[in-house]
Amino acid sequence: MPRPPARRSSAEPIARRTIPIPRLYSDLADFWPFVSPPENYVEEAATFRTRFERHGVRPGAHVLHLGSGGGSLDCQLKTTYRVTGVDVSAAMIMHAKRVNPEVEYVCGDIRTVRLGRTFDAVLVHDAIAYMTSVTELEQVYHTAAAHLEPGGVMVALPEELRTRFVQDRTEVKTRTRGARTVTFLEVDHDPDPADHSFEAVFVLVIREGDDVRIETDRHVLGLFELYEFLDAMRSAGFDPVAEPWELSDWEPGQEMPLITAVLRGGSTPTRPR
């Protein structure tokens, strides 16, 4: 079946696009444990370990985590691997270091960062959501390739796919830690189906005793077809395979794939535009 024509992208040169840092990753970073606590990642981390083990990545291996955020997932990964995390948000890096003092963290843009060394495996986690063009996907996967030897493995998630996107989808959750309770509301909306992005508006209702305050935040996120992720990986020199992601909390019809990609040996990948 022929692929649909590529969607148009912004006229702004992609290489110079500065990804804005939302409030959740800056002045609201202290609320990250209410939004995405470490205990949420036990099952998810197990699926990543399964993929790594299939490709010979053993306990104690060095794993590069691109888009490490507040370190919640690293709480699970560090029990098996020696982890290096990279994230563009200085506030999230600071939070992750407090949670995981034994993990190495580097503040950097996952599209362009180069650490000057290779790892046994690379994980590209949900920070891929902030890439809003195919070119930016390619740049991230070239970063992964630059930190692997030929035959090295990358595990990556697409985060969101156009085929499963629901206009104005709403999610609400409430968590309490100590004297603070936070209700977190997310609404996803795609104002222009012709491009590669949608917006997620977050509302945080924060209660501390009798004090209540409301904070809002807006995130611009990427929206792609699965083949666009796979083609971007191939352009960076990987041979990707997408499999069903065996997480127990997917709703029927909303399942997502998990991608395992092996870096081809001896190839010279096409450089990102």
TAFENWO-V462759 format. One record per residue. N is the residue number from 1. RES is the residue in three letters. PHI is phi in whole degrees, -180 to 180 (* if undefined). NEAR is the number of other ideal C-beta (glycine too) atoms within 8 Angstrom. Layout:
n=(N;N)
res=(RES;RES)
phi=(PHI;PHI)
near=(NEAR;NEAR)
//
This chain:
n=(1;2;3;4;5;6;7;8;9;10;11;12;13;14;15;16;17;18;19;20;21;22;23;24;25;26;27;28;29;30;31;32;33;34;35;36;37;38;39;40;41;42;43;44;45;46;47;48;49;50;51;52;53;54;55;56;57;58;59;60;61;62;63;64;65;66;67;68;69;70;71;72;73;74;75;76;77;78;79;80;81;82;83;84;85;86;87;88;89;90;91;92;93;94;95;96;97;98;99;100;101;102;103;104;105;106;107;108;109;110;111;112;113;114;115;116;117;118;119;120;121;122;123;124;125;126;127;128;129;130;131;132;133;134;135;136;137;138;139;140;141;142;143;144;145;146;147;148;149;150;151;152;153;154;155;156;157;158;159;160;161;162;163;164;165;166;167;168;169;170;171;172;173;174;175;176;177;178;179;180;181;182;183;184;185;186;187;188;189;190;191;192;193;194;195;196;197;198;199;200;201;202;203;204;205;206;207;208;209;210;211;212;213;214;215;216;217;218;219;220;221;222;223;224;225;226;227;228;229;230;231;232;233;234;235;236;237;238;239;240;241;242;243;244;245;246;247;248;249;250;251;252;253;254;255;256;257;258;259;260;261;262;263;264;265;266;267;268;269;270;271;272;273)
res=(MET;PRO;ARG;PRO;PRO;ALA;ARG;ARG;SER;SER;ALA;GLU;PRO;ILE;ALA;ARG;ARG;THR;ILE;PRO;ILE;PRO;ARG;LEU;TYR;SER;ASP;LEU;ALA;ASP;PHE;TRP;PRO;PHE;VAL;SER;PRO;PRO;GLU;ASN;TYR;VAL;GLU;GLU;ALA;ALA;THR;PHE;ARG;THR;ARG;PHE;GLU;ARG;HIS;GLY;VAL;ARG;PRO;GLY;ALA;HIS;VAL;LEU;HIS;LEU;GLY;SER;GLY;GLY;GLY;SER;LEU;ASP;CYS;GLN;LEU;LYS;THR;THR;TYR;ARG;VAL;THR;GLY;VAL;ASP;VAL;SER;ALA;ALA;MET;ILE;MET;HIS;ALA;LYS;ARG;VAL;ASN;PRO;GLU;VAL;GLU;TYR;VAL;CYS;GLY;ASP;ILE;ARG;THR;VAL;ARG;LEU;GLY;ARG;THR;PHE;ASP;ALA;VAL;LEU;VAL;HIS;ASP;ALA;ILE;ALA;TYR;MET;THR;SER;VAL;THR;GLU;LEU;GLU;GLN;VAL;TYR;HIS;THR;ALA;ALA;ALA;HIS;LEU;GLU;PRO;GLY;GLY;VAL;MET;VAL;ALA;LEU;PRO;GLU;GLU;LEU;ARG;THR;ARG;PHE;VAL;GLN;ASP;ARG;THR;GLU;VAL;LYS;THR;ARG;THR;ARG;GLY;ALA;ARG;THR;VAL;THR;PHE;LEU;GLU;VAL;ASP;HIS;ASP;PRO;ASP;PRO;ALA;ASP;HIS;SER;PHE;GLU;ALA;VAL;PHE;VAL;LEU;VAL;ILE;ARG;GLU;GLY;ASP;ASP;VAL;ARG;ILE;GLU;THR;ASP;ARG;HIS;VAL;LEU;GLY;LEU;PHE;GLU;LEU;TYR;GLU;PHE;LEU;ASP;ALA;MET;ARG;SER;ALA;GLY;PHE;ASP;PRO;VAL;ALA;GLU;PRO;TRP;GLU;LEU;SER;ASP;TRP;GLU;PRO;GLY;GLN;GLU;MET;PRO;LEU;ILE;THR;ALA;VAL;LEU;ARG;GLY;GLY;SER;THR;PRO;THR;ARG;PRO;ARG)
phi=(*;-66;-80;-67;-61;-64;-74;-69;-122;-63;-74;-67;-58;-62;-61;-102;-72;-92;-78;-66;-94;-63;-64;-61;-107;-135;-73;-106;-62;-63;-92;-56;-62;-78;-84;-147;-75;-57;-66;-72;-109;-61;-68;-61;-61;-63;-69;-68;-61;-60;-66;-62;-62;-59;-110;80;-87;-98;-53;92;-69;-89;-118;-95;-107;-88;87;-81;56;-84;85;-64;-67;-63;-57;-86;-65;-67;-73;-118;-123;-91;-105;-120;-106;-126;-150;-81;-92;-64;-65;-71;-61;-61;-64;-63;-65;-68;-76;-130;-63;-86;-96;-82;-124;-128;-85;-170;-86;-67;-77;-131;-63;-136;-92;77;-153;-109;-126;-75;-160;-128;-114;-106;-93;-74;-64;-60;-61;-90;-88;-120;-151;-61;-59;-68;-58;-59;-62;-65;-72;-67;-61;-59;-63;-67;-112;-128;-83;-53;91;-70;-115;-118;-110;-144;-113;-77;69;-144;-125;-62;-68;-113;-71;-119;-62;61;-61;-127;-132;-132;-148;-129;-135;-120;-134;62;-90;-113;-122;-125;-101;-115;-116;-125;-126;-99;-144;-109;-75;-144;-64;-83;-109;-106;-143;-143;-118;-117;-101;-109;-125;-113;-101;-111;-117;-133;65;-89;-89;-129;-137;-123;-122;-122;-153;-126;-120;-101;-124;-83;-142;-136;-85;-60;-63;-69;-62;-65;-64;-65;-66;-62;-64;-92;100;-99;-109;-92;-133;-98;-128;-58;-92;-86;-89;-78;-99;-70;-81;-54;87;-114;-63;-125;-86;-120;-110;-112;-134;-104;-74;-63;-90;74;-95;-115;-64;-65;-74;-64;-69)
near=(2;3;5;5;4;5;7;5;10;8;3;6;5;11;6;6;9;4;7;5;7;10;8;12;11;10;5;11;14;5;11;13;10;11;9;8;9;11;5;8;11;8;8;11;11;8;12;11;9;8;12;14;9;7;10;5;11;6;5;6;12;9;16;13;15;14;12;17;16;11;17;14;14;15;11;11;14;12;4;7;13;8;13;14;15;15;15;9;12;6;10;15;14;9;13;17;11;6;11;13;5;4;13;6;14;10;9;9;7;14;9;8;10;7;9;3;5;6;13;7;17;15;13;15;12;8;13;15;9;10;11;11;11;12;11;13;15;13;12;14;17;12;14;16;13;7;12;14;6;9;7;13;15;18;15;15;12;12;8;12;11;8;6;9;12;6;7;7;8;8;6;8;6;8;9;7;6;4;4;10;9;14;10;13;11;11;10;13;10;11;5;6;4;5;10;10;11;12;12;11;11;13;12;15;10;12;10;7;5;3;6;7;6;8;9;8;12;9;11;9;13;15;11;13;9;11;7;10;14;11;9;12;14;10;11;13;10;14;7;12;7;8;8;6;11;5;9;5;4;9;5;5;5;7;8;11;10;13;15;13;14;11;14;10;6;4;7;3;10;4;5;9;6)
//
